[in-house]
């Protein structure tokens, strides 16, 4: 359903912006721009809206990171406050944080083209028709988790059921928080087969991972209050007929008149911090702000004027009042204080968490009041003896865990079941179809060439797609294995981006040659020194000249699957597991050099850059459909030593210009290295001194003392790089290839070349 330019969208933006200026301030960042460069496709995009959803997202992201350590994770939010909290809480767990694009197709498509996610995971209630539809058009999966529809939102959705029913059929699956939410989604037209009970992610809050900020903990210890009460997430009234919870709760504080009481006052929104401070001053209440901690005479108030620290204060509380419940705001989540076994008081308005409130109240794990006047007496009663309310709350909350595991299984199921086949606009097809036809015609002409033999076994390591897929490390790995078998290997490669005008270059194993004669990838073979090397476009001619010069037992052909002129005894096709068949699109529609049916010519397939935790069931099924019985192997990059010496102490920054930069970031993460800054450049990037100067400036500004990069990038640095980058020290990482069931692959190769 196309709603680009729809007056309804414009009216919605104006209406929502008028109600929430924080949301309105996020609009400039929501036109499809990213504050970071996406460096690999196939990641998970998690969309969280509110501050509460960001906190829930932390648990889900942490689990996804543990189960899928190599998969890129991106987080989007819709408000300035949510963005600030996400940057604070989720930066270490994600590969990028940005504003969700406004629901116009041009903005949504910009993000989708940049990220190329394998799946979009939407949290809770955000229903954006264009975002959902465009995501599925790219071939990505779409999953809604922790889904709920509040009492307040339900009438609006029911009124527009004719509009939302087709939209709710778009996701692969919707996992609702409760049976009540399942029923509501079903009533709005969600297909029964896509609707599941997923529980509430907020139940998977883990108190052990939350700590009180050290400076607050030290301040409270020095203050030594007799009792601590938290007024959490206080809210203004919904209209002029409703009261303001700041006033109501401060009335309760004054009415309690409890010696030694520390009252921690926590307004829900940052724009209310100054307002709350003004009210405290007007009442003559002693208080300090969190951002200006100082001595405080009790009873007094700590005004929490920061974001993201409320959870860390629940451990020090003796009782908690949950805001948004004395005014018609629908309440907030009571689960966090419950997990700390703190008695919680709530007013009559818990519509947003009706099922949780009902269950906790029935179990005696939540205390309810009907009027503001009841708050002070109830708090005084709790402080006199809290009883078992807090322990009952913790026991009940603990029994409800499991939503994160359900959500993670759902993400993995969609990842494994989905197969990316984007639908391209008709005009794009019409424009690119002639170029595709010419490319296909040229490829067919090459098929008629009679392959020529070199007289020695030839093993080709090639691919179907353009760009990096791990062919060079695989060739080098096989060369080392043959060298270990006391065989003399040779490598034939075209020498991409070499500058030498000579038609070919021959280099003996162990000899050196300038990068201008070899190109950066071939230079890796040169520096390894384990195989004779022939570089040139005509691999048949170069191979013959190489054999005339040195005795060789086996020849490895680098990136030559489409080089039909040379006879191969074994064809190993390397597929990047993240973009294995380039969405089945041949150049210029995609990056495939030939149709996926070319796999029928292969003797084996090697999936490279395999992400830990992934099974790739759909990909394996697709390969089996194309080439039944074709052996499939998997490999991943494993880190080696830092060169030219050990990693020095200090903060690090990182940069690279390779085909799949995220593989380098994942390797750093695997080594436990958190870069304070990262840059990525195009594949085979030749660095200029001016670029290195900018890298140096930003690295020093971020506090880094060391720059990390790859071997390929190290070779593409100019001669004066060390001088330009001073005082930063530069280290590059040696890497190796690890192939699962490698002995079986070598047996297949030997069987073919020894026939």
TAURWO-V865152 format. One record per backbone hydrogen bond with DSSP energy under -0.5 kcal/mol. NH is the residue of the N-H (numbers start at 1). CO is the residue of the C=O. E is the energy in kcal/mol with one decimal. If there is no record, write none. Layout:
# TAURWO-V865152
nh->NH co->CO e->E
nh->NH co->CO e->E
This chain:
# TAURWO-V865152
nh->3 co->1 e->-0.6
nh->6 co->3 e->-2.1
nh->9 co->6 e->-0.8
nh->10 co->6 e->-1.6
nh->11 co->7 e->-2.8
nh->12 co->8 e->-2.2
nh->13 co->9 e->-2.5
nh->14 co->10 e->-2.3
nh->15 co->11 e->-2.6
nh->16 co->12 e->-3.1
nh->17 co->13 e->-2.6
nh->18 co->14 e->-1.9
nh->19 co->15 e->-1.4
nh->20 co->16 e->-1.8
nh->24 co->20 e->-1.8
nh->25 co->21 e->-2.3
nh->26 co->22 e->-0.6
nh->26 co->23 e->-0.9
nh->27 co->24 e->-1.5
nh->29 co->26 e->-1.2
nh->30 co->27 e->-2.6
nh->38 co->36 e->-0.6
nh->42 co->116 e->-2.6
nh->44 co->72 e->-2.8
nh->45 co->119 e->-2.6
nh->46 co->44 e->-0.6
nh->46 co->74 e->-3.4
nh->47 co->45 e->-0.5
nh->47 co->121 e->-3.1
nh->48 co->46 e->-0.7
nh->48 co->76 e->-2.6
nh->54 co->50 e->-2.0
nh->55 co->51 e->-2.0
nh->56 co->52 e->-2.2
nh->57 co->53 e->-2.9
nh->58 co->54 e->-1.3
nh->59 co->55 e->-0.9
nh->60 co->56 e->-1.6
nh->61 co->57 e->-3.4
nh->62 co->58 e->-2.4
nh->63 co->59 e->-1.8
nh->64 co->60 e->-2.6
nh->65 co->61 e->-2.9
nh->66 co->62 e->-1.7
nh->67 co->63 e->-2.3
nh->68 co->64 e->-3.1
nh->71 co->68 e->-1.4
nh->74 co->44 e->-3.0
nh->75 co->96 e->-2.6
nh->76 co->46 e->-2.3
nh->77 co->98 e->-1.8
nh->78 co->49 e->-0.6
nh->80 co->22 e->-1.1
nh->83 co->79 e->-2.3
nh->84 co->80 e->-2.4
nh->85 co->81 e->-2.3
nh->86 co->82 e->-2.5
nh->87 co->83 e->-2.6
nh->88 co->84 e->-1.8
nh->89 co->85 e->-2.9
nh->90 co->86 e->-3.1
nh->91 co->86 e->-0.5
nh->91 co->87 e->-0.7
nh->93 co->90 e->-1.0
nh->94 co->90 e->-1.4
nh->95 co->73 e->-4.2
nh->96 co->73 e->-0.6
nh->98 co->75 e->-2.2
nh->100 co->77 e->-3.2
nh->102 co->30 e->-3.3
nh->104 co->102 e->-3.0
nh->107 co->104 e->-0.5
nh->108 co->104 e->-2.5
nh->109 co->105 e->-3.0
nh->110 co->106 e->-1.4
nh->111 co->107 e->-1.6
nh->112 co->108 e->-2.4
nh->113 co->109 e->-2.7
nh->114 co->110 e->-1.7
nh->115 co->111 e->-3.1
nh->116 co->112 e->-2.2
nh->118 co->43 e->-2.9
nh->119 co->43 e->-1.2
nh->120 co->141 e->-2.5
nh->121 co->45 e->-3.6
nh->121 co->119 e->-0.5
nh->122 co->120 e->-0.6
nh->122 co->143 e->-3.1
nh->123 co->47 e->-2.4
nh->124 co->145 e->-2.1
nh->126 co->123 e->-1.0
nh->128 co->126 e->-0.6
nh->129 co->127 e->-0.6
nh->132 co->128 e->-2.5
nh->133 co->129 e->-2.7
nh->134 co->130 e->-3.0
nh->135 co->131 e->-1.8
nh->136 co->132 e->-1.9
nh->137 co->133 e->-1.8
nh->138 co->134 e->-1.3
nh->139 co->136 e->-1.2
nh->140 co->135 e->-1.4
nh->141 co->118 e->-2.8
nh->143 co->120 e->-2.8
nh->144 co->173 e->-2.1
nh->145 co->122 e->-2.5
nh->145 co->143 e->-0.5
nh->147 co->175 e->-2.5
nh->154 co->150 e->-2.1
nh->155 co->151 e->-0.7
nh->157 co->153 e->-2.1
nh->158 co->154 e->-2.6
nh->159 co->155 e->-2.1
nh->160 co->156 e->-1.6
nh->161 co->158 e->-1.3
nh->163 co->160 e->-1.3
nh->164 co->160 e->-2.2
nh->165 co->161 e->-2.5
nh->167 co->163 e->-0.7
nh->168 co->164 e->-2.8
nh->169 co->165 e->-0.5
nh->169 co->166 e->-0.6
nh->170 co->167 e->-1.8
nh->172 co->142 e->-2.8
nh->173 co->142 e->-1.0
nh->174 co->194 e->-3.2
nh->175 co->144 e->-3.3
nh->176 co->174 e->-0.7
nh->176 co->196 e->-2.9
nh->177 co->147 e->-2.8
nh->182 co->178 e->-2.2
nh->183 co->179 e->-2.3
nh->184 co->180 e->-1.9
nh->185 co->181 e->-2.6
nh->186 co->182 e->-2.2
nh->187 co->183 e->-2.3
nh->188 co->184 e->-1.4
nh->189 co->186 e->-1.5
nh->190 co->185 e->-2.2
nh->194 co->191 e->-1.6
nh->195 co->192 e->-1.2
nh->196 co->174 e->-2.6
nh->198 co->176 e->-3.1
nh->198 co->196 e->-0.6
nh->199 co->176 e->-1.0
nh->201 co->199 e->-0.5
nh->203 co->200 e->-1.8
nh->204 co->201 e->-1.8
nh->205 co->202 e->-0.9
nh->207 co->205 e->-0.6
nh->209 co->206 e->-1.8
nh->210 co->207 e->-1.9
nh->216 co->213 e->-0.6
nh->217 co->213 e->-2.7
nh->218 co->214 e->-2.6
nh->219 co->215 e->-1.8
nh->220 co->216 e->-2.9
nh->221 co->217 e->-2.4
nh->222 co->218 e->-2.1
nh->223 co->219 e->-2.0
nh->224 co->220 e->-2.5
nh->226 co->260 e->-2.0
nh->227 co->260 e->-1.5
nh->229 co->262 e->-2.4
nh->230 co->319 e->-2.0
nh->231 co->229 e->-0.5
nh->231 co->264 e->-2.7
nh->232 co->230 e->-0.9
nh->232 co->321 e->-2.6
nh->233 co->266 e->-0.6
nh->234 co->266 e->-1.8
nh->242 co->239 e->-1.9
nh->245 co->235 e->-2.5
nh->247 co->244 e->-0.6
nh->248 co->244 e->-2.0
nh->249 co->245 e->-2.8
nh->250 co->246 e->-1.9
nh->251 co->247 e->-2.0
nh->252 co->248 e->-1.5
nh->253 co->249 e->-2.2
nh->254 co->250 e->-2.2
nh->255 co->251 e->-2.3
nh->256 co->252 e->-2.0
nh->257 co->253 e->-1.3
nh->259 co->257 e->-0.6
nh->261 co->258 e->-1.4
nh->262 co->227 e->-2.8
nh->263 co->261 e->-0.6
nh->263 co->300 e->-2.7
nh->264 co->229 e->-3.2
nh->264 co->262 e->-0.6
nh->265 co->263 e->-0.7
nh->265 co->302 e->-2.3
nh->266 co->231 e->-2.3
nh->266 co->264 e->-0.5
nh->268 co->234 e->-2.4
nh->272 co->269 e->-1.8
nh->273 co->270 e->-1.5
nh->276 co->272 e->-2.6
nh->277 co->273 e->-2.1
nh->278 co->274 e->-2.3
nh->279 co->275 e->-2.0
nh->280 co->276 e->-2.2
nh->281 co->277 e->-2.2
nh->282 co->278 e->-2.5
nh->283 co->279 e->-1.7
nh->284 co->280 e->-0.7
nh->284 co->281 e->-1.0
nh->285 co->280 e->-2.1
nh->288 co->301 e->-2.0
nh->290 co->303 e->-2.7
nh->292 co->289 e->-1.8
nh->293 co->290 e->-0.7
nh->299 co->261 e->-0.7
nh->300 co->261 e->-1.8
nh->301 co->286 e->-2.2
nh->302 co->263 e->-2.5
nh->303 co->288 e->-3.0
nh->303 co->301 e->-0.6
nh->304 co->265 e->-2.5
nh->304 co->302 e->-0.8
nh->305 co->303 e->-1.2
nh->313 co->309 e->-0.5
nh->313 co->310 e->-1.8
nh->314 co->310 e->-0.8
nh->314 co->311 e->-0.7
nh->316 co->313 e->-1.3
nh->317 co->313 e->-0.5
nh->317 co->314 e->-1.4
nh->318 co->228 e->-3.4
nh->319 co->228 e->-1.2
nh->320 co->343 e->-2.0
nh->321 co->230 e->-3.0
nh->322 co->320 e->-0.5
nh->322 co->345 e->-2.6
nh->323 co->232 e->-3.1
nh->323 co->321 e->-0.6
nh->329 co->324 e->-0.6
nh->329 co->327 e->-2.6
nh->330 co->327 e->-0.6
nh->331 co->324 e->-2.1
nh->338 co->334 e->-1.5
nh->339 co->335 e->-2.4
nh->340 co->336 e->-0.9
nh->341 co->338 e->-2.0
nh->342 co->337 e->-2.3
nh->345 co->320 e->-2.8
nh->346 co->367 e->-2.5
nh->347 co->322 e->-0.5
nh->349 co->325 e->-2.4
nh->350 co->348 e->-1.1
nh->352 co->330 e->-2.0
nh->353 co->330 e->-0.6
nh->353 co->350 e->-1.3
nh->354 co->351 e->-1.2
nh->357 co->353 e->-3.0
nh->358 co->354 e->-2.6
nh->359 co->355 e->-2.3
nh->360 co->356 e->-2.7
nh->361 co->357 e->-2.5
nh->362 co->358 e->-2.3
nh->363 co->359 e->-1.7
nh->364 co->361 e->-1.4
nh->365 co->360 e->-3.2
nh->366 co->360 e->-0.8
nh->367 co->344 e->-2.6
nh->369 co->346 e->-2.1
nh->374 co->371 e->-1.5
nh->375 co->372 e->-1.6
nh->377 co->373 e->-0.6
nh->378 co->374 e->-2.1
nh->379 co->375 e->-2.4
nh->380 co->376 e->-2.5
nh->381 co->377 e->-2.2
nh->382 co->378 e->-2.1
nh->383 co->379 e->-2.7
nh->384 co->380 e->-1.4
nh->385 co->381 e->-1.1
nh->385 co->382 e->-0.6
nh->389 co->386 e->-1.0
nh->392 co->388 e->-2.5
nh->393 co->389 e->-2.1
nh->394 co->390 e->-2.2
nh->395 co->391 e->-2.5
nh->396 co->392 e->-2.3
nh->397 co->393 e->-2.5
nh->398 co->394 e->-2.7
nh->399 co->395 e->-1.5
nh->400 co->397 e->-1.3
nh->401 co->398 e->-1.2
nh->406 co->402 e->-1.9
nh->407 co->403 e->-2.7
nh->408 co->404 e->-2.7
nh->409 co->405 e->-2.4
nh->410 co->406 e->-2.0
nh->411 co->407 e->-2.4
nh->412 co->408 e->-2.6
nh->413 co->409 e->-2.5
nh->414 co->410 e->-2.4
nh->415 co->411 e->-2.5
nh->416 co->412 e->-2.6
nh->417 co->413 e->-2.1
nh->418 co->414 e->-2.0
nh->421 co->419 e->-0.6
nh->423 co->137 e->-2.2
nh->424 co->422 e->-0.6
nh->429 co->425 e->-1.8
nh->430 co->426 e->-2.5
nh->431 co->427 e->-2.1
nh->432 co->428 e->-2.4
nh->433 co->429 e->-2.3
nh->434 co->430 e->-0.5
nh->436 co->432 e->-2.4
nh->437 co->433 e->-2.4
nh->438 co->434 e->-2.1
nh->439 co->435 e->-2.4
nh->440 co->436 e->-2.7
nh->441 co->437 e->-2.3
nh->442 co->438 e->-2.2
nh->443 co->439 e->-2.2
nh->444 co->440 e->-2.2
nh->445 co->441 e->-1.8
nh->446 co->442 e->-1.4
nh->447 co->443 e->-0.8
nh->447 co->444 e->-0.5
nh->448 co->444 e->-0.5
nh->448 co->445 e->-1.2
nh->449 co->446 e->-1.5
nh->451 co->449 e->-0.6
nh->452 co->565 e->-3.3
nh->457 co->553 e->-0.6
nh->459 co->555 e->-3.0
nh->460 co->458 e->-0.6
nh->460 co->570 e->-3.0
nh->461 co->557 e->-2.9
nh->462 co->460 e->-0.6
nh->462 co->572 e->-1.9
nh->466 co->591 e->-2.7
nh->474 co->470 e->-1.3
nh->475 co->471 e->-2.6
nh->476 co->472 e->-2.3
nh->477 co->473 e->-2.2
nh->478 co->474 e->-2.5
nh->479 co->475 e->-2.4
nh->480 co->476 e->-2.0
nh->481 co->477 e->-1.9
nh->482 co->478 e->-2.5
nh->483 co->479 e->-2.4
nh->484 co->480 e->-2.2
nh->485 co->481 e->-0.8
nh->485 co->482 e->-0.6
nh->486 co->483 e->-1.6
nh->487 co->482 e->-2.3
nh->489 co->487 e->-0.8
nh->490 co->554 e->-1.8
nh->491 co->532 e->-2.7
nh->492 co->556 e->-2.7
nh->493 co->534 e->-2.4
nh->498 co->495 e->-1.8
nh->499 co->516 e->-2.0
nh->500 co->516 e->-1.7
nh->505 co->535 e->-2.3
nh->507 co->533 e->-2.7
nh->511 co->508 e->-2.2
nh->517 co->514 e->-1.5
nh->518 co->514 e->-0.6
nh->518 co->515 e->-0.6
nh->519 co->515 e->-3.2
nh->523 co->519 e->-1.5
nh->524 co->520 e->-0.9
nh->524 co->521 e->-0.9
nh->525 co->521 e->-0.9
nh->526 co->522 e->-2.0
nh->527 co->523 e->-2.7
nh->528 co->524 e->-1.5
nh->529 co->525 e->-1.4
nh->532 co->489 e->-1.6
nh->533 co->507 e->-3.1
nh->534 co->491 e->-2.8
nh->535 co->505 e->-3.0
nh->536 co->493 e->-1.9
nh->537 co->503 e->-0.6
nh->539 co->537 e->-1.3
nh->542 co->538 e->-2.5
nh->543 co->539 e->-2.2
nh->544 co->540 e->-2.0
nh->545 co->541 e->-2.0
nh->546 co->542 e->-2.2
nh->547 co->543 e->-2.2
nh->548 co->544 e->-1.7
nh->549 co->545 e->-1.0
nh->549 co->546 e->-0.6
nh->550 co->546 e->-2.2
nh->553 co->488 e->-2.7
nh->554 co->488 e->-1.4
nh->555 co->457 e->-2.7
nh->556 co->490 e->-3.2
nh->557 co->459 e->-2.9
nh->557 co->555 e->-0.6
nh->558 co->492 e->-3.0
nh->558 co->556 e->-0.7
nh->559 co->461 e->-2.8
nh->559 co->557 e->-0.5
nh->560 co->557 e->-0.5
nh->563 co->560 e->-1.4
nh->564 co->562 e->-1.7
nh->566 co->563 e->-1.2
nh->567 co->452 e->-2.9
nh->567 co->565 e->-0.5
nh->569 co->458 e->-2.7
nh->570 co->458 e->-1.5
nh->572 co->460 e->-3.1
nh->572 co->570 e->-0.6
nh->573 co->571 e->-0.7
nh->573 co->604 e->-2.5
nh->574 co->462 e->-3.7
nh->574 co->572 e->-0.5
nh->575 co->573 e->-0.5
nh->575 co->606 e->-2.5
nh->577 co->575 e->-0.5
nh->577 co->608 e->-2.4
nh->579 co->576 e->-0.6
nh->582 co->579 e->-0.7
nh->584 co->581 e->-2.8
nh->585 co->582 e->-1.7
nh->586 co->584 e->-0.5
nh->587 co->592 e->-2.6
nh->589 co->586 e->-1.9
nh->590 co->586 e->-0.5
nh->592 co->585 e->-1.9
nh->593 co->464 e->-3.9
nh->594 co->464 e->-0.8
nh->598 co->595 e->-2.4
nh->599 co->596 e->-2.1
nh->600 co->597 e->-2.0
nh->601 co->598 e->-1.9
nh->602 co->599 e->-1.2
nh->603 co->571 e->-2.7
nh->604 co->571 e->-1.4
nh->605 co->631 e->-2.5
nh->606 co->573 e->-2.9
nh->607 co->605 e->-0.5
nh->607 co->633 e->-3.3
nh->608 co->575 e->-2.5
nh->608 co->606 e->-0.7
nh->610 co->635 e->-1.9
nh->614 co->611 e->-1.9
nh->618 co->416 e->-1.3
nh->620 co->616 e->-2.5
nh->621 co->617 e->-2.3
nh->622 co->618 e->-2.2
nh->623 co->619 e->-2.5
nh->624 co->620 e->-2.1
nh->625 co->621 e->-2.0
nh->626 co->622 e->-1.9
nh->627 co->623 e->-3.1
nh->630 co->627 e->-2.0
nh->631 co->603 e->-0.5
nh->633 co->605 e->-2.9
nh->635 co->607 e->-2.8
nh->636 co->738 e->-1.9
nh->638 co->736 e->-3.1
nh->640 co->734 e->-3.2
nh->643 co->732 e->-3.2
nh->653 co->706 e->-2.4
nh->654 co->677 e->-2.4
nh->655 co->708 e->-2.2
nh->656 co->679 e->-1.2
nh->661 co->39 e->-0.5
nh->661 co->658 e->-0.6
nh->662 co->39 e->-0.8
nh->663 co->660 e->-1.6
nh->664 co->660 e->-0.6
nh->664 co->661 e->-1.1
nh->665 co->661 e->-1.9
nh->666 co->662 e->-2.8
nh->667 co->663 e->-1.7
nh->668 co->664 e->-2.2
nh->669 co->665 e->-2.3
nh->670 co->666 e->-2.4
nh->671 co->667 e->-1.6
nh->672 co->669 e->-1.5
nh->673 co->668 e->-2.9
nh->674 co->672 e->-0.5
nh->675 co->673 e->-0.7
nh->676 co->652 e->-2.9
nh->679 co->654 e->-1.7
nh->681 co->656 e->-2.4
nh->684 co->657 e->-1.2
nh->685 co->657 e->-0.6
nh->685 co->682 e->-1.2
nh->687 co->685 e->-0.7
nh->687 co->716 e->-1.4
nh->691 co->688 e->-0.6
nh->692 co->688 e->-2.1
nh->693 co->689 e->-2.2
nh->694 co->690 e->-1.6
nh->695 co->691 e->-2.4
nh->696 co->692 e->-2.8
nh->697 co->693 e->-2.4
nh->698 co->694 e->-2.5
nh->699 co->695 e->-2.6
nh->700 co->696 e->-2.5
nh->701 co->697 e->-2.2
nh->702 co->698 e->-1.8
nh->703 co->700 e->-1.3
nh->704 co->699 e->-2.7
nh->705 co->651 e->-2.9
nh->706 co->651 e->-1.5
nh->707 co->729 e->-3.4
nh->708 co->653 e->-2.7
nh->709 co->731 e->-1.9
nh->711 co->733 e->-0.7
nh->714 co->710 e->-2.3
nh->715 co->711 e->-1.7
nh->716 co->712 e->-0.7
nh->716 co->713 e->-0.6
nh->717 co->714 e->-1.0
nh->721 co->718 e->-1.9
nh->724 co->720 e->-2.3
nh->725 co->721 e->-2.4
nh->726 co->722 e->-0.6
nh->726 co->723 e->-0.7
nh->728 co->725 e->-2.2
nh->729 co->705 e->-1.8
nh->731 co->707 e->-2.7
nh->732 co->643 e->-2.8
nh->733 co->709 e->-1.6
nh->734 co->641 e->-2.6
nh->734 co->732 e->-0.5
nh->736 co->638 e->-2.6
nh->738 co->636 e->-2.7
nh->739 co->737 e->-0.5
nh->740 co->634 e->-2.9
nh->740 co->738 e->-0.5
nh->742 co->739 e->-1.0
nh->745 co->741 e->-1.5
nh->746 co->742 e->-2.6
nh->747 co->743 e->-2.1
nh->748 co->744 e->-2.1
nh->749 co->745 e->-2.1
nh->750 co->746 e->-2.7
nh->751 co->747 e->-2.4
nh->752 co->748 e->-1.6
nh->753 co->749 e->-2.6
nh->754 co->750 e->-1.6
nh->755 co->752 e->-1.0
